[in-house]
């Protein structure tokens, strides 16, 4: 764990800027990784680098550098790279959109924990079960009642699923009942605080 969170980050620091994938770079970075893995595993010096990587469950450092460079290219709208013989497209990567709004200009969201009477109520939830991630919302009102479900990529978190459910619920309301007062019910306090 220390290797993944600290040492590997030091070894591949700024890889998108300097990584070209040459044989010399691969040899040097694998040599650095080998020294660390020998110390971590306590294996003999004659143990091969590939065996050390398998024993410790650590990815080869050259592949990590290639991955970092590919992600950088995708996130910064560079030509779509290839990684492990797979053509990656920029629409496959989740992007972080920074919010530069001043905190005083943000609208506070008020929520309560009561169960009031409501004309339009929408219940949201997101979950991850057996490695699969999904989000859903249920609509309860006199005109329409039903469930709407969404499947997310397996790498998504439960937090992302909860936010997706809330987002899709708001899009549904905007499209189907734009002027109706609505109560949104969710079990995710972290999602509410992220708003």
C-alpha positions as CSV (number, residue, x, y, z in Angstrom):
1,X,0.0,0.0,0.0
2,X,2.8,2.4,0.8
3,X,4.4,1.6,-2.6
4,X,1.2,2.4,-4.5
5,X,0.4,5.6,-2.6
6,X,3.9,7.1,-2.1
7,X,6.8,5.4,-3.9
8,X,5.0,4.7,-7.2
9,X,3.8,8.3,-7.3
10,X,7.4,9.5,-6.9
11,X,8.7,7.2,-9.6
12,X,6.0,8.2,-12.2
13,X,5.9,11.9,-11.2
14,X,5.0,14.1,-14.2
15,X,5.2,11.1,-16.5
16,X,3.1,12.7,-19.2
17,X,5.8,15.3,-19.6
18,X,8.8,13.0,-19.9
19,X,7.6,9.6,-20.8
20,X,8.3,8.6,-24.4
21,X,8.3,4.9,-24.0
22,X,11.8,4.3,-25.2
23,X,13.7,1.2,-24.3
24,X,16.2,3.2,-22.2
25,X,13.3,4.8,-20.2
26,X,11.7,1.4,-19.7
27,X,14.9,-0.2,-18.5
28,X,15.6,2.7,-16.0
29,X,12.1,2.8,-14.6
30,X,11.9,-1.0,-14.2
31,X,15.4,-0.9,-12.5
32,X,14.1,1.7,-10.0
33,X,10.9,-0.4,-9.4
34,X,13.0,-3.5,-9.0
35,X,15.1,-2.0,-6.2
36,X,11.9,-1.1,-4.3
37,X,10.3,-4.5,-4.9
38,X,13.4,-6.3,-3.7
39,X,13.2,-4.4,-0.4
40,X,9.5,-4.8,0.0
41,X,9.3,-8.5,-0.8
42,X,12.6,-9.6,0.8
43,X,13.3,-11.7,-2.3
44,X,16.8,-12.8,-3.5
45,X,18.7,-10.5,-5.9
46,X,18.5,-13.2,-8.5
47,X,14.7,-13.0,-8.7
48,X,13.5,-11.6,-12.0
49,X,11.7,-8.2,-12.1
50,X,8.6,-9.8,-13.6
51,X,8.5,-12.4,-10.8
52,X,8.8,-9.6,-8.2
53,X,5.9,-7.7,-9.8
54,X,3.7,-10.8,-9.8
55,X,4.6,-11.8,-6.2
56,X,3.9,-8.3,-4.9
57,X,0.8,-7.7,-7.1
58,X,2.3,-4.5,-8.5
59,X,1.9,-3.3,-12.1
60,X,5.0,-2.8,-14.1
61,X,6.2,0.8,-13.7
62,X,6.5,1.3,-17.5
63,X,2.8,0.4,-17.9
64,X,1.8,2.8,-15.2
65,X,3.8,5.6,-17.0
66,X,2.0,4.8,-20.2
67,X,-1.4,4.9,-18.4
68,X,-0.6,8.2,-16.8
69,X,0.5,9.7,-20.2
70,X,-2.7,8.3,-21.9
71,X,-5.0,9.7,-19.3
72,X,-3.3,13.1,-19.6
73,X,-3.7,13.1,-23.3
74,X,-7.4,12.2,-22.9
75,X,-8.1,14.8,-20.3
76,X,-6.4,17.6,-22.2
77,X,-8.0,16.9,-25.6
78,X,-4.9,15.6,-27.2
79,X,-5.2,13.0,-30.0
80,X,-6.8,9.8,-28.7
81,X,-4.0,7.5,-27.5
82,X,-3.7,3.7,-27.5
83,X,-3.1,1.9,-24.2
84,X,-2.5,-1.8,-24.1
85,X,-3.6,-2.1,-27.7
86,X,-6.9,-0.4,-26.9
87,X,-7.9,2.8,-28.7
88,X,-9.2,5.2,-26.0
89,X,-11.6,8.0,-26.8
90,X,-11.9,11.2,-24.8
91,X,-15.6,10.6,-24.2
92,X,-14.7,7.5,-22.1
93,X,-13.1,9.6,-19.4
94,X,-14.9,11.3,-16.6
95,X,-13.9,14.9,-16.3
96,X,-13.5,17.2,-13.3
97,X,-15.3,20.5,-13.8
98,X,-13.9,23.0,-11.3
99,X,-16.4,25.4,-9.8
100,X,-14.9,28.9,-9.7
101,X,-18.0,30.5,-8.1
102,X,-17.4,32.5,-5.0
103,X,-18.9,30.6,-2.0
104,X,-21.2,33.5,-1.1
105,X,-22.9,33.3,-4.5
106,X,-23.8,29.7,-4.1
107,X,-27.4,28.9,-3.3
108,X,-27.9,26.9,-0.2
109,X,-30.0,23.8,-0.4
110,X,-32.3,23.4,2.5
111,X,-33.4,19.9,3.5
112,X,-35.4,18.5,6.3
113,X,-35.7,15.1,7.8
114,X,-39.5,15.1,8.3
115,X,-42.0,13.1,6.2
116,X,-44.3,15.9,4.9
117,X,-47.4,15.5,2.7
118,X,-46.5,16.0,-0.9
119,X,-48.1,16.2,-4.4
120,X,-45.0,15.1,-6.2
121,X,-42.4,13.0,-4.5
122,X,-39.3,11.5,-6.0
123,X,-37.1,9.0,-4.2
124,X,-33.6,8.4,-5.4
125,X,-30.9,5.8,-4.7
126,X,-27.6,4.5,-6.0
127,X,-25.9,1.3,-5.2
128,X,-23.0,-1.0,-6.0
129,X,-23.6,-4.7,-5.7
130,X,-21.4,-7.5,-7.0
131,X,-19.1,-5.0,-8.7
132,X,-22.0,-3.5,-10.7
133,X,-23.2,0.1,-10.2
134,X,-26.7,1.4,-10.7
135,X,-28.9,4.4,-10.0
136,X,-32.6,4.8,-9.9
137,X,-35.5,7.1,-8.9
138,X,-39.1,6.5,-8.2
139,X,-41.8,9.0,-8.9
140,X,-45.0,9.3,-6.8
141,X,-47.7,11.7,-7.9
142,X,-51.4,11.5,-9.1
143,X,-50.4,11.6,-12.8
144,X,-47.4,9.3,-12.9
145,X,-45.9,6.7,-10.8
146,X,-43.0,4.5,-11.8
147,X,-39.4,3.6,-11.5
148,X,-36.6,4.7,-13.8
149,X,-33.2,2.8,-13.5
150,X,-29.8,3.5,-14.9
151,X,-26.7,1.3,-15.3
152,X,-23.3,3.0,-14.6
153,X,-19.9,1.8,-15.5
154,X,-18.4,-0.7,-13.0
155,X,-15.6,1.7,-12.0
156,X,-18.1,4.2,-10.6
157,X,-18.5,4.7,-6.9
158,X,-21.7,4.6,-4.9
159,X,-21.4,8.4,-4.4
160,X,-21.4,8.9,-8.2
161,X,-24.4,6.6,-8.4
162,X,-26.3,8.7,-5.8
163,X,-25.4,11.9,-7.6
164,X,-26.5,10.4,-11.0
165,X,-29.8,9.4,-9.5
166,X,-30.4,13.0,-8.3
167,X,-29.3,14.5,-11.6
168,X,-31.5,12.2,-13.7
169,X,-34.4,12.9,-11.3
170,X,-34.0,16.7,-11.8
171,X,-33.7,16.3,-15.6
172,X,-36.9,14.2,-15.6
173,X,-38.7,16.8,-13.5
174,X,-37.6,19.6,-15.7
175,X,-38.8,17.7,-18.8
176,X,-42.1,16.3,-17.4
177,X,-43.2,18.6,-14.5
178,X,-41.2,21.8,-14.8
179,X,-43.6,24.0,-12.7
180,X,-44.6,21.5,-10.1
181,X,-43.3,21.8,-6.5
182,X,-41.4,18.6,-5.7
183,X,-40.0,16.8,-2.7
184,X,-36.8,14.9,-3.3
185,X,-36.0,12.1,-1.0
186,X,-32.6,10.5,-0.7
187,X,-30.6,8.5,1.8
188,X,-27.3,10.1,0.8
189,X,-26.4,13.0,3.1
190,X,-23.0,13.3,1.3
191,X,-24.7,13.9,-2.0
192,X,-26.9,16.6,-0.5
193,X,-23.9,18.3,1.1
194,X,-22.1,18.1,-2.2
195,X,-24.8,20.2,-3.8
